[in-house]
């Protein structure tokens, strides 16, 4: 389980808060050998903190990708307790909402993308 503060700390270390990067989810598919290979990617377009569920939902979509600058500005206003909320990537598959936990982070300096890795749902 990754929480908001984990994500912020990794963004600071990996890309030094570079605001020109966009947030992108990358689904990884597990092979029979146990190896994880990229399956698809999609931009994160919006986010919402749910205080009741203690989760931060990052929503995928076809709109304008959420930039690191916007993400950091939004999370800077959160209280310390909220920083411990779990981060989930939410998307629709076959008309069903899927909330996927993060399994890791990464970046592509060339593409200016900061990746949130999730496991592909079968």
N, C-alpha and C positions, 0 to 999 in steps of 0.2 A: 504494500500500500504506500503510495506517494502522497504527501501532503503539500499544501501550498508553499510552505516555507522551503521544502526540499526543492521544488521547482524554481523558486526565486533564487536560491543559493546556487543552483546549477547554471541558471542563466547568467548570473554574475560571474561565475568562474569560467564558463565555456565561451561566452561571447561578449563578456564585459558590458552587459546591458545595451548592446548595440541595437538602437531603435529601428534600424532599417531592415531587421530580420522579421519574418512573419512566422506565426505559429502554425505548424502542420502536424496532423496525426498520420502516423504510418502504421498500418496493420502488418503484423508478422504472422506467417503461417508456419506451424510446426510440421516438419517432415517426419516420416517414420523413423529416421535416424536420430531424431531429436533436434536437428538443426532448425533454426528459425530463418526463414527467407522472407524478404519484403513481398507483400501481396498487393497492396494499394495504398495510396495516400490521398489526403483531402485536407483543405485548409480549415482551420478553426475560424469561425466567423463571429461568434459571440460567446458570452459567458454569463453565468448566474450563480451567485452564492446562495445556497439553501441552508439557512440557519437551523431549521428544524431537523433536517436530515444530516447536518454537519458535513456537507459536501459542496465542492465547487464543480459545477458542470460546465464543460467546454463543448460547445455545439458546433458540429461540422456543417458545411453548407457550400453553396455555389456562389455566395456573395463575396464581398471584399474580405480578404484574409485579415484577421486580427493581428496587428503588429505588436512587437515586443514592447514598444513605448506605451501603447494603449493598455496592454496587459499590466505592465508595471505601475502605471498611474492608477489603474483600477484597484490593484491589490494593495497599494500604499495606503489606501483609506480604510483597510480592514483592521479590526482590532486583533490583538495578540491571540486571543482564543480562536478566532476564525482562521488564523494562519495554520492551525493544526487540522483543518478540514481536509478530507480526502479529495483528491483531484480525479475526476472521471471524464472520459470523452464520450459524448452522447451523439448518436446518429440513428437513422432509420434504415432498417433492412427488411424488405418484404412487408412493409407497412407496420413494423413493430419497432418500438424504441429500444435501443440497446445502450446501456451505460457500462462502459469498459474501464477497468482500472488501468493505470499506467504501469508498465513494467520497466520503463527506462526512458532516458533522454538522449539526444544527440544533435549534432548540427552539421550543416553543409555550408561552409564558408563561401564557396563559389556561387551557390544558389541563394544565399542569404535566407536560409530556412532553419528554424529550430524545430527539431522533430520530437514528438511525444509518441513513444512506442506503446502499442497495445497488441494483444493477441487477437487474431481474427476469430470471430464467432462463427461456428459452424451452423 
